[in-house]
Amino acid sequence: GFNRYRPESVTGYAFSQFLIARLMLEQGLTFDFTPQAAITSSEALTPAMRDTIRRAWGCRAWQEYGSVENCGLAT
């Protein structure tokens, strides 16, 4: 999947990205490319999670706040 499509950035839940990155490190797996960034959302990105993603994927991880709950508040 990732190596076939070679995305410029990887987006998703912080913990999900962390688990994938940790699994890759544990099993010695690597991407055939280096993403520009890992963008996380919906939950806190801890320093340990950020470091694991950086070590596994070779890019910085950024936490994004989407504020999707504001849609419900507006209605």
Steps between C-alpha positions, in 0.01 A plus 500: 500500500731780617791405275268467200334840543791687663290768672660838570342499846334241720188608690294327767450440869814554706488162671437312175801661334708432809404130500589461131832679553582290807417178317723604212790566739447170682493302176771694317259623233555824308334712236665518155456878526493772764170680562515877548302478824274293722188698592303373797159599628222419744723411794817617672833433334745435784873567471566123505250442219650787298850355542392149397338632182809709421735204548285262294404731213781756494265798518356732762159435651257788545186510711199664336185613677198464274227638729237289326277530806436864406269376222269357763520814714414722203181313423 
